[in-house]
Amino acid sequence: MTPEEYDARRLYGELQPGDRVEVIHGVTVGSSAAWSTTTVGKVLRTERRRHGLHFRRQGDDKVYSDVLILARDDGELTTVTMDEFTRLRRL
């Protein structure tokens, strides 16, 4: 685990509703390109969601993701899935 990933996980565990955060998502495209986008908003809640994103898994195989539900400045609600490419910063 990288120091950045450790910091993001630690901060995720400390977040409370009302905290203002900046989330930077990194996406690697191909072997050399990388995209990045930033989301800023107020934390509404954090939760662990079960999903079925993995192909051909056993029916009783449970897969979960940590998600962050944010209210952006314009009132839009958005859900961010935390992974090893996500950086989190409290504002």
C-alpha positions in Angstrom: 0.0 0.0 0.0 1.4 3.4 -1.0 1.5 6.3 1.5 -1.1 8.1 -0.5 -3.5 5.2 -0.4 -2.9 4.7 3.3 -3.7 8.4 3.9 -6.9 8.3 1.8 -8.1 5.2 3.7 -7.3 6.7 7.1 -9.1 9.9 6.2 -12.1 8.0 4.7 -12.5 6.3 8.1 -12.5 9.7 9.9 -15.0 11.5 7.7 -18.2 12.8 9.2 -21.3 14.2 7.5 -20.7 17.9 6.8 -17.0 17.6 6.1 -15.8 19.3 2.9 -13.5 17.2 0.8 -11.7 17.1 -2.5 -11.5 13.8 -4.3 -9.0 13.3 -7.1 -9.7 10.3 -9.3 -6.9 8.8 -11.4 -7.6 6.6 -14.4 -4.9 4.8 -16.4 -5.7 4.5 -20.1 -3.7 2.0 -22.0 0.0 1.6 -21.1 1.0 5.3 -21.0 -2.0 7.7 -20.8 -3.5 8.8 -17.5 -6.6 10.9 -16.9 -7.4 12.8 -13.7 -10.6 14.5 -12.5 -11.4 16.3 -9.3 -14.7 16.4 -7.3 -15.3 18.8 -4.5 -18.2 18.6 -2.1 -19.7 18.1 1.3 -19.9 14.6 2.7 -23.5 13.4 3.2 -22.4 9.8 4.2 -20.0 7.0 3.7 -21.1 3.4 3.1 -19.9 0.0 2.0 -21.9 -1.3 -1.0 -22.2 -4.8 -2.3 -21.9 -5.0 -6.0 -21.5 -7.5 -8.8 -18.9 -5.8 -11.0 -16.8 -9.0 -11.4 -17.5 -11.4 -14.2 -18.1 -15.1 -13.5 -17.9 -15.1 -9.8 -19.6 -17.6 -7.6 -23.1 -16.6 -6.5 -22.1 -16.5 -2.8 -18.9 -14.6 -3.5 -19.5 -11.1 -1.9 -17.7 -8.1 -3.4 -17.9 -4.7 -1.6 -16.7 -1.2 -2.4 -16.4 1.8 -0.1 -18.3 4.8 -1.4 -18.6 8.4 -0.5 -21.8 10.3 -1.2 -21.2 14.0 -1.7 -23.3 17.1 -2.3 -21.5 19.3 -4.8 -21.6 23.1 -4.5 -24.3 23.4 -7.2 -26.5 20.9 -5.2 -25.8 17.9 -7.4 -25.5 14.6 -5.5 -22.6 12.3 -6.6 -21.3 9.0 -5.5 -17.5 8.3 -5.5 -16.1 4.8 -5.3 -12.9 4.7 -3.3 -10.1 2.6 -4.8 -6.3 2.6 -4.9 -6.3 5.3 -7.6 -8.4 7.8 -5.5 -6.8 10.6 -3.5 -8.8 12.2 -0.7 -8.2 15.6 1.0 -10.2 17.4 3.6 -10.7 21.1 2.9 
